[in-house]
Amino acid sequence: NTYLSITGENIAEPLDPPLVPPTQANLTDYENDNLKILWSRQKAQWDQSVNVNLALIDFARSAFDGEFQRTLNNLIGVASSSIFLTWFNNIFDSYGKAAPKDITANENKLNLPWNPAQRDFTSVIRQIEDASIFSSFIGQPKADHDLSNAALKIVTDTGMFPSQLMTWYEEDDGTKTFNDLKLFLIAKINVWYRAGCTTAAQAGYAGNVEEEVSNEAAEQEYYAALKNF
């Protein structure tokens, strides 16, 4: 099951129950009533699975176009609650194999340099996580330390956060995860942003941001924060 191998979730299709079971003479009224209750539950599960499938189909129609949508439309006539699953497996098996240029583009995205004067650090986290998702999708998942190394290199290459990085390396005992690093850097770099005392020249991107905010209180907050790193 391609969907199961990618998502780790299995879609168990319920059985489409036959007609309402007739009353059986060899059973008591209580037993016959229980059979009908069981049938009602099975029918409700089936109806729900059909509705979920239709909702997934509507989403797929809006998210995909061209050949992908035509493939989906060709499956719509199948009387099954698992049309979406069939379509997903078909699309992935046919088109889910990455070409070398796709893998290279994803690596470039993973390691895209960061300009703190132009975008915030959460965008760096998104680019790393998006690249990780793509890698997993094509069957080449990134190890957790690969994601951490990418984030550390991107931050290091700015040349602007030596104190924060030193603190991380001092605290990292070898058990820290990428999620730990993500939370650490977001918190520390947000303090740096809130200080509001960074000029374009200080960021190394002259002309890209406004000049330094001459705010003594902000500067004091910044340097006080540095002491706590």
PyMOL commands that place a pseudoatom at each C-alpha (Angstrom):
pseudoatom trace, name=CA, resn=ASN, resi=1, chain=A, elem=C, hetatm=0, pos=[0.000, 0.000, 0.000]
pseudoatom trace, name=CA, resn=THR, resi=2, chain=A, elem=C, hetatm=0, pos=[1.765, 3.148, -1.219]
pseudoatom trace, name=CA, resn=TYR, resi=3, chain=A, elem=C, hetatm=0, pos=[-0.316, 5.467, 0.982]
pseudoatom trace, name=CA, resn=LEU, resi=4, chain=A, elem=C, hetatm=0, pos=[0.526, 3.421, 4.075]
pseudoatom trace, name=CA, resn=SER, resi=5, chain=A, elem=C, hetatm=0, pos=[4.262, 3.375, 3.286]
pseudoatom trace, name=CA, resn=ILE, resi=6, chain=A, elem=C, hetatm=0, pos=[4.349, 7.166, 2.885]
pseudoatom trace, name=CA, resn=THR, resi=7, chain=A, elem=C, hetatm=0, pos=[2.029, 8.342, 5.651]
pseudoatom trace, name=CA, resn=GLY, resi=8, chain=A, elem=C, hetatm=0, pos=[2.297, 5.514, 8.160]
pseudoatom trace, name=CA, resn=GLU, resi=9, chain=A, elem=C, hetatm=0, pos=[-1.510, 5.504, 8.250]
pseudoatom trace, name=CA, resn=ASN, resi=10, chain=A, elem=C, hetatm=0, pos=[-3.640, 2.691, 6.922]
pseudoatom trace, name=CA, resn=ILE, resi=11, chain=A, elem=C, hetatm=0, pos=[-7.030, 3.322, 5.354]
pseudoatom trace, name=CA, resn=ALA, resi=12, chain=A, elem=C, hetatm=0, pos=[-9.192, 0.352, 6.236]
pseudoatom trace, name=CA, resn=GLU, resi=13, chain=A, elem=C, hetatm=0, pos=[-12.195, 0.370, 3.943]
pseudoatom trace, name=CA, resn=PRO, resi=14, chain=A, elem=C, hetatm=0, pos=[-15.375, -0.784, 5.714]
pseudoatom trace, name=CA, resn=LEU, resi=15, chain=A, elem=C, hetatm=0, pos=[-17.565, -3.383, 4.074]
pseudoatom trace, name=CA, resn=ASP, resi=16, chain=A, elem=C, hetatm=0, pos=[-20.637, -2.231, 2.201]
pseudoatom trace, name=CA, resn=PRO, resi=17, chain=A, elem=C, hetatm=0, pos=[-23.397, -4.018, 4.100]
pseudoatom trace, name=CA, resn=PRO, resi=18, chain=A, elem=C, hetatm=0, pos=[-26.127, -5.829, 2.182]
pseudoatom trace, name=CA, resn=LEU, resi=19, chain=A, elem=C, hetatm=0, pos=[-29.801, -5.009, 2.587]
pseudoatom trace, name=CA, resn=VAL, resi=20, chain=A, elem=C, hetatm=0, pos=[-31.385, -4.796, 6.020]
pseudoatom trace, name=CA, resn=PRO, resi=21, chain=A, elem=C, hetatm=0, pos=[-31.288, -8.327, 7.422]
pseudoatom trace, name=CA, resn=PRO, resi=22, chain=A, elem=C, hetatm=0, pos=[-34.742, -9.941, 7.440]
pseudoatom trace, name=CA, resn=THR, resi=23, chain=A, elem=C, hetatm=0, pos=[-36.234, -11.243, 10.641]
pseudoatom trace, name=CA, resn=GLN, resi=24, chain=A, elem=C, hetatm=0, pos=[-35.093, -14.793, 11.220]
pseudoatom trace, name=CA, resn=ALA, resi=25, chain=A, elem=C, hetatm=0, pos=[-37.648, -17.175, 12.671]
pseudoatom trace, name=CA, resn=ASN, resi=26, chain=A, elem=C, hetatm=0, pos=[-35.040, -19.193, 14.539]
pseudoatom trace, name=CA, resn=LEU, resi=27, chain=A, elem=C, hetatm=0, pos=[-33.898, -16.136, 16.518]
pseudoatom trace, name=CA, resn=THR, resi=28, chain=A, elem=C, hetatm=0, pos=[-35.507, -14.303, 19.380]
pseudoatom trace, name=CA, resn=ASP, resi=29, chain=A, elem=C, hetatm=0, pos=[-36.813, -10.766, 18.965]
pseudoatom trace, name=CA, resn=TYR, resi=30, chain=A, elem=C, hetatm=0, pos=[-33.849, -9.554, 20.992]
pseudoatom trace, name=CA, resn=GLU, resi=31, chain=A, elem=C, hetatm=0, pos=[-31.370, -11.311, 18.679]
pseudoatom trace, name=CA, resn=ASN, resi=32, chain=A, elem=C, hetatm=0, pos=[-33.122, -10.019, 15.560]
pseudoatom trace, name=CA, resn=ASP, resi=33, chain=A, elem=C, hetatm=0, pos=[-33.063, -6.483, 16.963]
pseudoatom trace, name=CA, resn=ASN, resi=34, chain=A, elem=C, hetatm=0, pos=[-29.321, -6.790, 17.664]
pseudoatom trace, name=CA, resn=LEU, resi=35, chain=A, elem=C, hetatm=0, pos=[-28.684, -7.899, 14.077]
pseudoatom trace, name=CA, resn=LYS, resi=36, chain=A, elem=C, hetatm=0, pos=[-30.465, -4.812, 12.787]
pseudoatom trace, name=CA, resn=ILE, resi=37, chain=A, elem=C, hetatm=0, pos=[-28.550, -2.557, 15.185]
pseudoatom trace, name=CA, resn=LEU, resi=38, chain=A, elem=C, hetatm=0, pos=[-25.275, -4.085, 13.994]
pseudoatom trace, name=CA, resn=TRP, resi=39, chain=A, elem=C, hetatm=0, pos=[-26.347, -3.578, 10.384]
pseudoatom trace, name=CA, resn=SER, resi=40, chain=A, elem=C, hetatm=0, pos=[-27.204, 0.073, 11.122]
pseudoatom trace, name=CA, resn=ARG, resi=41, chain=A, elem=C, hetatm=0, pos=[-23.720, 0.655, 12.553]
pseudoatom trace, name=CA, resn=GLN, resi=42, chain=A, elem=C, hetatm=0, pos=[-22.044, -0.966, 9.544]
pseudoatom trace, name=CA, resn=LYS, resi=43, chain=A, elem=C, hetatm=0, pos=[-24.195, 1.089, 7.184]
pseudoatom trace, name=CA, resn=ALA, resi=44, chain=A, elem=C, hetatm=0, pos=[-23.300, 4.297, 9.053]
pseudoatom trace, name=CA, resn=GLN, resi=45, chain=A, elem=C, hetatm=0, pos=[-19.578, 3.463, 8.801]
pseudoatom trace, name=CA, resn=TRP, resi=46, chain=A, elem=C, hetatm=0, pos=[-19.931, 2.806, 5.102]
pseudoatom trace, name=CA, resn=ASP, resi=47, chain=A, elem=C, hetatm=0, pos=[-21.832, 6.042, 4.487]
pseudoatom trace, name=CA, resn=GLN, resi=48, chain=A, elem=C, hetatm=0, pos=[-19.232, 7.982, 6.461]
pseudoatom trace, name=CA, resn=SER, resi=49, chain=A, elem=C, hetatm=0, pos=[-16.365, 6.465, 4.481]
pseudoatom trace, name=CA, resn=VAL, resi=50, chain=A, elem=C, hetatm=0, pos=[-18.115, 7.392, 1.232]
pseudoatom trace, name=CA, resn=ASN, resi=51, chain=A, elem=C, hetatm=0, pos=[-18.583, 10.985, 2.424]
pseudoatom trace, name=CA, resn=VAL, resi=52, chain=A, elem=C, hetatm=0, pos=[-14.946, 11.259, 3.490]
pseudoatom trace, name=CA, resn=ASN, resi=53, chain=A, elem=C, hetatm=0, pos=[-13.864, 9.863, 0.143]
pseudoatom trace, name=CA, resn=LEU, resi=54, chain=A, elem=C, hetatm=0, pos=[-15.995, 12.421, -1.717]
pseudoatom trace, name=CA, resn=ALA, resi=55, chain=A, elem=C, hetatm=0, pos=[-14.487, 15.223, 0.364]
pseudoatom trace, name=CA, resn=LEU, resi=56, chain=A, elem=C, hetatm=0, pos=[-10.969, 13.993, -0.458]
pseudoatom trace, name=CA, resn=ILE, resi=57, chain=A, elem=C, hetatm=0, pos=[-11.881, 13.828, -4.130]
pseudoatom trace, name=CA, resn=ASP, resi=58, chain=A, elem=C, hetatm=0, pos=[-13.150, 17.422, -4.050]
pseudoatom trace, name=CA, resn=PHE, resi=59, chain=A, elem=C, hetatm=0, pos=[-9.910, 18.507, -2.411]
pseudoatom trace, name=CA, resn=ALA, resi=60, chain=A, elem=C, hetatm=0, pos=[-7.820, 16.633, -4.965]
pseudoatom trace, name=CA, resn=ARG, resi=61, chain=A, elem=C, hetatm=0, pos=[-9.762, 18.236, -7.797]
pseudoatom trace, name=CA, resn=SER, resi=62, chain=A, elem=C, hetatm=0, pos=[-9.011, 21.682, -6.416]
pseudoatom trace, name=CA, resn=ALA, resi=63, chain=A, elem=C, hetatm=0, pos=[-5.354, 20.952, -5.638]
pseudoatom trace, name=CA, resn=PHE, resi=64, chain=A, elem=C, hetatm=0, pos=[-4.380, 19.212, -8.884]
pseudoatom trace, name=CA, resn=ASP, resi=65, chain=A, elem=C, hetatm=0, pos=[-4.975, 19.849, -12.529]
pseudoatom trace, name=CA, resn=GLY, resi=66, chain=A, elem=C, hetatm=0, pos=[-4.071, 18.530, -15.953]
pseudoatom trace, name=CA, resn=GLU, resi=67, chain=A, elem=C, hetatm=0, pos=[-3.178, 14.864, -16.215]
pseudoatom trace, name=CA, resn=PHE, resi=68, chain=A, elem=C, hetatm=0, pos=[-3.504, 14.294, -12.464]
pseudoatom trace, name=CA, resn=GLN, resi=69, chain=A, elem=C, hetatm=0, pos=[-7.108, 15.506, -12.444]
pseudoatom trace, name=CA, resn=ARG, resi=70, chain=A, elem=C, hetatm=0, pos=[-7.990, 13.514, -15.574]
pseudoatom trace, name=CA, resn=THR, resi=71, chain=A, elem=C, hetatm=0, pos=[-6.685, 10.378, -13.887]
pseudoatom trace, name=CA, resn=LEU, resi=72, chain=A, elem=C, hetatm=0, pos=[-8.875, 11.104, -10.881]
pseudoatom trace, name=CA, resn=ASN, resi=73, chain=A, elem=C, hetatm=0, pos=[-11.929, 11.748, -13.033]
pseudoatom trace, name=CA, resn=ASN, resi=74, chain=A, elem=C, hetatm=0, pos=[-11.423, 8.408, -14.770]
pseudoatom trace, name=CA, resn=LEU, resi=75, chain=A, elem=C, hetatm=0, pos=[-11.742, 6.679, -11.403]
pseudoatom trace, name=CA, resn=ILE, resi=76, chain=A, elem=C, hetatm=0, pos=[-14.854, 8.489, -10.228]
pseudoatom trace, name=CA, resn=GLY, resi=77, chain=A, elem=C, hetatm=0, pos=[-17.167, 5.928, -11.784]
pseudoatom trace, name=CA, resn=VAL, resi=78, chain=A, elem=C, hetatm=0, pos=[-15.751, 3.154, -9.600]
pseudoatom trace, name=CA, resn=ALA, resi=79, chain=A, elem=C, hetatm=0, pos=[-18.356, 2.108, -7.031]
pseudoatom trace, name=CA, resn=SER, resi=80, chain=A, elem=C, hetatm=0, pos=[-16.039, 2.064, -4.047]
pseudoatom trace, name=CA, resn=SER, resi=81, chain=A, elem=C, hetatm=0, pos=[-15.354, 4.185, -1.005]
pseudoatom trace, name=CA, resn=SER, resi=82, chain=A, elem=C, hetatm=0, pos=[-11.618, 4.006, -1.675]
pseudoatom trace, name=CA, resn=ILE, resi=83, chain=A, elem=C, hetatm=0, pos=[-11.480, 5.922, -4.973]
pseudoatom trace, name=CA, resn=PHE, resi=84, chain=A, elem=C, hetatm=0, pos=[-9.179, 8.530, -3.469]
pseudoatom trace, name=CA, resn=LEU, resi=85, chain=A, elem=C, hetatm=0, pos=[-6.796, 5.902, -2.119]
pseudoatom trace, name=CA, resn=THR, resi=86, chain=A, elem=C, hetatm=0, pos=[-6.715, 4.185, -5.516]
pseudoatom trace, name=CA, resn=TRP, resi=87, chain=A, elem=C, hetatm=0, pos=[-6.030, 7.513, -7.191]
pseudoatom trace, name=CA, resn=PHE, resi=88, chain=A, elem=C, hetatm=0, pos=[-3.319, 8.470, -4.697]
pseudoatom trace, name=CA, resn=ASN, resi=89, chain=A, elem=C, hetatm=0, pos=[-1.485, 5.176, -5.159]
pseudoatom trace, name=CA, resn=ASN, resi=90, chain=A, elem=C, hetatm=0, pos=[-1.802, 5.429, -8.927]
pseudoatom trace, name=CA, resn=ILE, resi=91, chain=A, elem=C, hetatm=0, pos=[-0.483, 8.999, -9.052]
pseudoatom trace, name=CA, resn=PHE, resi=92, chain=A, elem=C, hetatm=0, pos=[2.407, 8.319, -6.711]
pseudoatom trace, name=CA, resn=ASP, resi=93, chain=A, elem=C, hetatm=0, pos=[3.454, 5.102, -8.412]
pseudoatom trace, name=CA, resn=SER, resi=94, chain=A, elem=C, hetatm=0, pos=[3.341, 6.836, -11.796]
pseudoatom trace, name=CA, resn=TYR, resi=95, chain=A, elem=C, hetatm=0, pos=[4.739, 10.272, -10.983]
pseudoatom trace, name=CA, resn=GLY, resi=96, chain=A, elem=C, hetatm=0, pos=[6.172, 10.145, -7.457]
pseudoatom trace, name=CA, resn=LYS, resi=97, chain=A, elem=C, hetatm=0, pos=[9.701, 9.290, -8.542]
pseudoatom trace, name=CA, resn=ALA, resi=98, chain=A, elem=C, hetatm=0, pos=[12.027, 12.291, -8.373]
pseudoatom trace, name=CA, resn=ALA, resi=99, chain=A, elem=C, hetatm=0, pos=[14.390, 13.082, -11.219]
pseudoatom trace, name=CA, resn=PRO, resi=100, chain=A, elem=C, hetatm=0, pos=[18.013, 14.009, -10.371]
pseudoatom trace, name=CA, resn=LYS, resi=101, chain=A, elem=C, hetatm=0, pos=[17.260, 17.675, -11.059]
pseudoatom trace, name=CA, resn=ASP, resi=102, chain=A, elem=C, hetatm=0, pos=[14.402, 17.544, -8.520]
pseudoatom trace, name=CA, resn=ILE, resi=103, chain=A, elem=C, hetatm=0, pos=[16.705, 16.143, -5.855]
pseudoatom trace, name=CA, resn=THR, resi=104, chain=A, elem=C, hetatm=0, pos=[19.309, 18.822, -6.600]
pseudoatom trace, name=CA, resn=ALA, resi=105, chain=A, elem=C, hetatm=0, pos=[16.667, 21.551, -6.419]
pseudoatom trace, name=CA, resn=ASN, resi=106, chain=A, elem=C, hetatm=0, pos=[15.503, 20.202, -3.070]
pseudoatom trace, name=CA, resn=GLU, resi=107, chain=A, elem=C, hetatm=0, pos=[19.052, 20.209, -1.684]
pseudoatom trace, name=CA, resn=ASN, resi=108, chain=A, elem=C, hetatm=0, pos=[19.430, 23.801, -2.835]
pseudoatom trace, name=CA, resn=LYS, resi=109, chain=A, elem=C, hetatm=0, pos=[16.211, 24.676, -1.058]
pseudoatom trace, name=CA, resn=LEU, resi=110, chain=A, elem=C, hetatm=0, pos=[17.369, 22.958, 2.119]
pseudoatom trace, name=CA, resn=ASN, resi=111, chain=A, elem=C, hetatm=0, pos=[20.575, 25.010, 2.178]
pseudoatom trace, name=CA, resn=LEU, resi=112, chain=A, elem=C, hetatm=0, pos=[19.216, 28.302, 0.832]
pseudoatom trace, name=CA, resn=PRO, resi=113, chain=A, elem=C, hetatm=0, pos=[21.204, 31.164, 2.447]
pseudoatom trace, name=CA, resn=TRP, resi=114, chain=A, elem=C, hetatm=0, pos=[19.397, 33.410, 4.887]
pseudoatom trace, name=CA, resn=ASN, resi=115, chain=A, elem=C, hetatm=0, pos=[19.376, 37.195, 4.829]
pseudoatom trace, name=CA, resn=PRO, resi=116, chain=A, elem=C, hetatm=0, pos=[18.112, 38.302, 8.270]
pseudoatom trace, name=CA, resn=ALA, resi=117, chain=A, elem=C, hetatm=0, pos=[17.425, 41.756, 6.885]
pseudoatom trace, name=CA, resn=GLN, resi=118, chain=A, elem=C, hetatm=0, pos=[14.956, 40.407, 4.338]
pseudoatom trace, name=CA, resn=ARG, resi=119, chain=A, elem=C, hetatm=0, pos=[13.106, 37.516, 5.991]
pseudoatom trace, name=CA, resn=ASP, resi=120, chain=A, elem=C, hetatm=0, pos=[12.561, 36.210, 9.495]
pseudoatom trace, name=CA, resn=PHE, resi=121, chain=A, elem=C, hetatm=0, pos=[14.025, 33.003, 10.840]
pseudoatom trace, name=CA, resn=THR, resi=122, chain=A, elem=C, hetatm=0, pos=[10.755, 31.069, 10.751]
pseudoatom trace, name=CA, resn=SER, resi=123, chain=A, elem=C, hetatm=0, pos=[11.049, 31.109, 6.946]
pseudoatom trace, name=CA, resn=VAL, resi=124, chain=A, elem=C, hetatm=0, pos=[14.350, 29.236, 7.315]
pseudoatom trace, name=CA, resn=ILE, resi=125, chain=A, elem=C, hetatm=0, pos=[12.617, 26.604, 9.435]
pseudoatom trace, name=CA, resn=ARG, resi=126, chain=A, elem=C, hetatm=0, pos=[9.904, 26.271, 6.790]
pseudoatom trace, name=CA, resn=GLN, resi=127, chain=A, elem=C, hetatm=0, pos=[12.403, 25.792, 3.973]
pseudoatom trace, name=CA, resn=ILE, resi=128, chain=A, elem=C, hetatm=0, pos=[14.196, 23.069, 5.937]
pseudoatom trace, name=CA, resn=GLU, resi=129, chain=A, elem=C, hetatm=0, pos=[10.984, 21.285, 6.898]
pseudoatom trace, name=CA, resn=ASP, resi=130, chain=A, elem=C, hetatm=0, pos=[9.599, 21.515, 3.355]
pseudoatom trace, name=CA, resn=ALA, resi=131, chain=A, elem=C, hetatm=0, pos=[12.809, 20.015, 1.984]
pseudoatom trace, name=CA, resn=SER, resi=132, chain=A, elem=C, hetatm=0, pos=[12.583, 17.259, 4.586]
pseudoatom trace, name=CA, resn=ILE, resi=133, chain=A, elem=C, hetatm=0, pos=[8.992, 16.457, 3.584]
pseudoatom trace, name=CA, resn=PHE, resi=134, chain=A, elem=C, hetatm=0, pos=[10.001, 16.235, -0.071]
pseudoatom trace, name=CA, resn=SER, resi=135, chain=A, elem=C, hetatm=0, pos=[12.907, 13.931, 0.794]
pseudoatom trace, name=CA, resn=SER, resi=136, chain=A, elem=C, hetatm=0, pos=[10.604, 11.633, 2.733]
pseudoatom trace, name=CA, resn=PHE, resi=137, chain=A, elem=C, hetatm=0, pos=[8.066, 11.665, -0.092]
pseudoatom trace, name=CA, resn=ILE, resi=138, chain=A, elem=C, hetatm=0, pos=[10.606, 10.366, -2.604]
pseudoatom trace, name=CA, resn=GLY, resi=139, chain=A, elem=C, hetatm=0, pos=[11.850, 7.703, -0.210]
pseudoatom trace, name=CA, resn=GLN, resi=140, chain=A, elem=C, hetatm=0, pos=[15.083, 9.446, 0.806]
pseudoatom trace, name=CA, resn=PRO, resi=141, chain=A, elem=C, hetatm=0, pos=[14.261, 10.818, 4.276]
pseudoatom trace, name=CA, resn=LYS, resi=142, chain=A, elem=C, hetatm=0, pos=[16.688, 13.181, 5.943]
pseudoatom trace, name=CA, resn=ALA, resi=143, chain=A, elem=C, hetatm=0, pos=[18.205, 12.161, 9.259]
pseudoatom trace, name=CA, resn=ASP, resi=144, chain=A, elem=C, hetatm=0, pos=[17.433, 14.473, 12.156]
pseudoatom trace, name=CA, resn=HIS, resi=145, chain=A, elem=C, hetatm=0, pos=[21.074, 15.555, 12.431]
pseudoatom trace, name=CA, resn=ASP, resi=146, chain=A, elem=C, hetatm=0, pos=[21.080, 16.500, 8.734]
pseudoatom trace, name=CA, resn=LEU, resi=147, chain=A, elem=C, hetatm=0, pos=[18.319, 19.013, 9.426]
pseudoatom trace, name=CA, resn=SER, resi=148, chain=A, elem=C, hetatm=0, pos=[20.155, 20.378, 12.454]
pseudoatom trace, name=CA, resn=ASN, resi=149, chain=A, elem=C, hetatm=0, pos=[23.404, 20.721, 10.519]
pseudoatom trace, name=CA, resn=ALA, resi=150, chain=A, elem=C, hetatm=0, pos=[21.615, 22.580, 7.732]
pseudoatom trace, name=CA, resn=ALA, resi=151, chain=A, elem=C, hetatm=0, pos=[20.058, 25.038, 10.189]
pseudoatom trace, name=CA, resn=LEU, resi=152, chain=A, elem=C, hetatm=0, pos=[23.332, 25.622, 12.020]
pseudoatom trace, name=CA, resn=LYS, resi=153, chain=A, elem=C, hetatm=0, pos=[25.236, 26.222, 8.785]
pseudoatom trace, name=CA, resn=ILE, resi=154, chain=A, elem=C, hetatm=0, pos=[22.626, 28.677, 7.516]
pseudoatom trace, name=CA, resn=VAL, resi=155, chain=A, elem=C, hetatm=0, pos=[22.773, 30.664, 10.760]
pseudoatom trace, name=CA, resn=THR, resi=156, chain=A, elem=C, hetatm=0, pos=[26.566, 30.458, 10.983]
pseudoatom trace, name=CA, resn=ASP, resi=157, chain=A, elem=C, hetatm=0, pos=[26.999, 31.720, 7.425]
pseudoatom trace, name=CA, resn=THR, resi=158, chain=A, elem=C, hetatm=0, pos=[25.285, 34.999, 8.333]
pseudoatom trace, name=CA, resn=GLY, resi=159, chain=A, elem=C, hetatm=0, pos=[28.179, 35.748, 10.719]
pseudoatom trace, name=CA, resn=MET, resi=160, chain=A, elem=C, hetatm=0, pos=[25.725, 37.499, 13.015]
pseudoatom trace, name=CA, resn=PHE, resi=161, chain=A, elem=C, hetatm=0, pos=[24.902, 35.105, 15.849]
pseudoatom trace, name=CA, resn=PRO, resi=162, chain=A, elem=C, hetatm=0, pos=[28.179, 33.897, 17.426]
pseudoatom trace, name=CA, resn=SER, resi=163, chain=A, elem=C, hetatm=0, pos=[26.930, 34.196, 21.020]
pseudoatom trace, name=CA, resn=GLN, resi=164, chain=A, elem=C, hetatm=0, pos=[23.733, 32.281, 20.341]
pseudoatom trace, name=CA, resn=LEU, resi=165, chain=A, elem=C, hetatm=0, pos=[25.561, 29.539, 18.477]
pseudoatom trace, name=CA, resn=MET, resi=166, chain=A, elem=C, hetatm=0, pos=[28.216, 29.249, 21.181]
pseudoatom trace, name=CA, resn=THR, resi=167, chain=A, elem=C, hetatm=0, pos=[25.480, 28.772, 23.758]
pseudoatom trace, name=CA, resn=TRP, resi=168, chain=A, elem=C, hetatm=0, pos=[23.914, 26.021, 21.670]
pseudoatom trace, name=CA, resn=TYR, resi=169, chain=A, elem=C, hetatm=0, pos=[27.170, 24.135, 21.227]
pseudoatom trace, name=CA, resn=GLU, resi=170, chain=A, elem=C, hetatm=0, pos=[27.883, 24.415, 24.949]
pseudoatom trace, name=CA, resn=GLU, resi=171, chain=A, elem=C, hetatm=0, pos=[24.444, 23.071, 25.873]
pseudoatom trace, name=CA, resn=ASP, resi=172, chain=A, elem=C, hetatm=0, pos=[24.225, 20.355, 23.225]
pseudoatom trace, name=CA, resn=ASP, resi=173, chain=A, elem=C, hetatm=0, pos=[25.018, 17.070, 24.931]
pseudoatom trace, name=CA, resn=GLY, resi=174, chain=A, elem=C, hetatm=0, pos=[24.507, 14.978, 21.814]
pseudoatom trace, name=CA, resn=THR, resi=175, chain=A, elem=C, hetatm=0, pos=[20.876, 14.200, 22.567]
pseudoatom trace, name=CA, resn=LYS, resi=176, chain=A, elem=C, hetatm=0, pos=[19.395, 17.425, 21.205]
pseudoatom trace, name=CA, resn=THR, resi=177, chain=A, elem=C, hetatm=0, pos=[17.034, 17.058, 18.248]
pseudoatom trace, name=CA, resn=PHE, resi=178, chain=A, elem=C, hetatm=0, pos=[16.262, 19.323, 15.336]
pseudoatom trace, name=CA, resn=ASN, resi=179, chain=A, elem=C, hetatm=0, pos=[13.074, 20.322, 17.125]
pseudoatom trace, name=CA, resn=ASP, resi=180, chain=A, elem=C, hetatm=0, pos=[15.151, 21.341, 20.159]
pseudoatom trace, name=CA, resn=LEU, resi=181, chain=A, elem=C, hetatm=0, pos=[17.417, 23.416, 17.935]
pseudoatom trace, name=CA, resn=LYS, resi=182, chain=A, elem=C, hetatm=0, pos=[14.462, 24.970, 16.154]
pseudoatom trace, name=CA, resn=LEU, resi=183, chain=A, elem=C, hetatm=0, pos=[12.843, 26.140, 19.375]
pseudoatom trace, name=CA, resn=PHE, resi=184, chain=A, elem=C, hetatm=0, pos=[16.189, 27.388, 20.720]
pseudoatom trace, name=CA, resn=LEU, resi=185, chain=A, elem=C, hetatm=0, pos=[17.070, 29.439, 17.645]
pseudoatom trace, name=CA, resn=ILE, resi=186, chain=A, elem=C, hetatm=0, pos=[13.601, 30.881, 17.180]
pseudoatom trace, name=CA, resn=ALA, resi=187, chain=A, elem=C, hetatm=0, pos=[13.578, 32.099, 20.795]
pseudoatom trace, name=CA, resn=LYS, resi=188, chain=A, elem=C, hetatm=0, pos=[17.102, 33.547, 20.733]
pseudoatom trace, name=CA, resn=ILE, resi=189, chain=A, elem=C, hetatm=0, pos=[16.850, 35.167, 17.317]
pseudoatom trace, name=CA, resn=ASN, resi=190, chain=A, elem=C, hetatm=0, pos=[13.467, 36.675, 18.171]
pseudoatom trace, name=CA, resn=VAL, resi=191, chain=A, elem=C, hetatm=0, pos=[15.163, 38.467, 21.082]
pseudoatom trace, name=CA, resn=TRP, resi=192, chain=A, elem=C, hetatm=0, pos=[17.713, 39.785, 18.616]
pseudoatom trace, name=CA, resn=TYR, resi=193, chain=A, elem=C, hetatm=0, pos=[14.936, 41.069, 16.355]
pseudoatom trace, name=CA, resn=ARG, resi=194, chain=A, elem=C, hetatm=0, pos=[12.955, 42.615, 19.200]
pseudoatom trace, name=CA, resn=ALA, resi=195, chain=A, elem=C, hetatm=0, pos=[15.979, 44.648, 20.241]
pseudoatom trace, name=CA, resn=GLY, resi=196, chain=A, elem=C, hetatm=0, pos=[15.495, 46.602, 17.033]
pseudoatom trace, name=CA, resn=CYS, resi=197, chain=A, elem=C, hetatm=0, pos=[19.069, 47.864, 16.892]
pseudoatom trace, name=CA, resn=THR, resi=198, chain=A, elem=C, hetatm=0, pos=[20.230, 46.173, 13.706]
pseudoatom trace, name=CA, resn=THR, resi=199, chain=A, elem=C, hetatm=0, pos=[21.150, 48.243, 10.688]
pseudoatom trace, name=CA, resn=ALA, resi=200, chain=A, elem=C, hetatm=0, pos=[21.454, 47.035, 7.132]
pseudoatom trace, name=CA, resn=ALA, resi=201, chain=A, elem=C, hetatm=0, pos=[25.191, 47.509, 7.376]
pseudoatom trace, name=CA, resn=GLN, resi=202, chain=A, elem=C, hetatm=0, pos=[25.373, 45.419, 10.539]
pseudoatom trace, name=CA, resn=ALA, resi=203, chain=A, elem=C, hetatm=0, pos=[23.384, 42.727, 8.791]
pseudoatom trace, name=CA, resn=GLY, resi=204, chain=A, elem=C, hetatm=0, pos=[25.765, 42.859, 5.871]
pseudoatom trace, name=CA, resn=TYR, resi=205, chain=A, elem=C, hetatm=0, pos=[23.034, 43.909, 3.447]
pseudoatom trace, name=CA, resn=ALA, resi=206, chain=A, elem=C, hetatm=0, pos=[23.397, 47.657, 3.148]
pseudoatom trace, name=CA, resn=GLY, resi=207, chain=A, elem=C, hetatm=0, pos=[20.418, 49.354, 1.608]
pseudoatom trace, name=CA, resn=ASN, resi=208, chain=A, elem=C, hetatm=0, pos=[17.984, 46.503, 2.260]
pseudoatom trace, name=CA, resn=VAL, resi=209, chain=A, elem=C, hetatm=0, pos=[16.527, 47.652, 5.567]
pseudoatom trace, name=CA, resn=GLU, resi=210, chain=A, elem=C, hetatm=0, pos=[15.997, 50.897, 7.407]
pseudoatom trace, name=CA, resn=GLU, resi=211, chain=A, elem=C, hetatm=0, pos=[18.826, 52.505, 9.295]
pseudoatom trace, name=CA, resn=GLU, resi=212, chain=A, elem=C, hetatm=0, pos=[19.508, 51.721, 12.933]
pseudoatom trace, name=CA, resn=VAL, resi=213, chain=A, elem=C, hetatm=0, pos=[16.785, 52.528, 15.383]
pseudoatom trace, name=CA, resn=SER, resi=214, chain=A, elem=C, hetatm=0, pos=[18.423, 54.893, 17.827]
pseudoatom trace, name=CA, resn=ASN, resi=215, chain=A, elem=C, hetatm=0, pos=[16.609, 53.572, 20.832]
pseudoatom trace, name=CA, resn=GLU, resi=216, chain=A, elem=C, hetatm=0, pos=[18.756, 53.317, 23.931]
pseudoatom trace, name=CA, resn=ALA, resi=217, chain=A, elem=C, hetatm=0, pos=[16.245, 51.080, 25.735]
pseudoatom trace, name=CA, resn=ALA, resi=218, chain=A, elem=C, hetatm=0, pos=[16.221, 48.644, 22.821]
pseudoatom trace, name=CA, resn=GLU, resi=219, chain=A, elem=C, hetatm=0, pos=[20.011, 48.541, 22.757]
pseudoatom trace, name=CA, resn=GLN, resi=220, chain=A, elem=C, hetatm=0, pos=[20.135, 47.865, 26.478]
pseudoatom trace, name=CA, resn=GLU, resi=221, chain=A, elem=C, hetatm=0, pos=[17.613, 45.018, 26.065]
pseudoatom trace, name=CA, resn=TYR, resi=222, chain=A, elem=C, hetatm=0, pos=[19.720, 43.541, 23.304]
pseudoatom trace, name=CA, resn=TYR, resi=223, chain=A, elem=C, hetatm=0, pos=[22.975, 43.559, 25.235]
pseudoatom trace, name=CA, resn=ALA, resi=224, chain=A, elem=C, hetatm=0, pos=[21.256, 42.328, 28.392]
pseudoatom trace, name=CA, resn=ALA, resi=225, chain=A, elem=C, hetatm=0, pos=[19.881, 39.451, 26.391]
pseudoatom trace, name=CA, resn=LEU, resi=226, chain=A, elem=C, hetatm=0, pos=[23.325, 38.627, 25.076]
pseudoatom trace, name=CA, resn=LYS, resi=227, chain=A, elem=C, hetatm=0, pos=[24.598, 38.240, 28.621]
pseudoatom trace, name=CA, resn=ASN, resi=228, chain=A, elem=C, hetatm=0, pos=[21.935, 35.615, 29.250]
pseudoatom trace, name=CA, resn=PHE, resi=229, chain=A, elem=C, hetatm=0, pos=[22.910, 33.481, 26.245]
for i in range(1, 229): cmd.bond("trace and resi %d" % i, "trace and resi %d" % (i + 1))
show_as sticks, trace
zoom trace
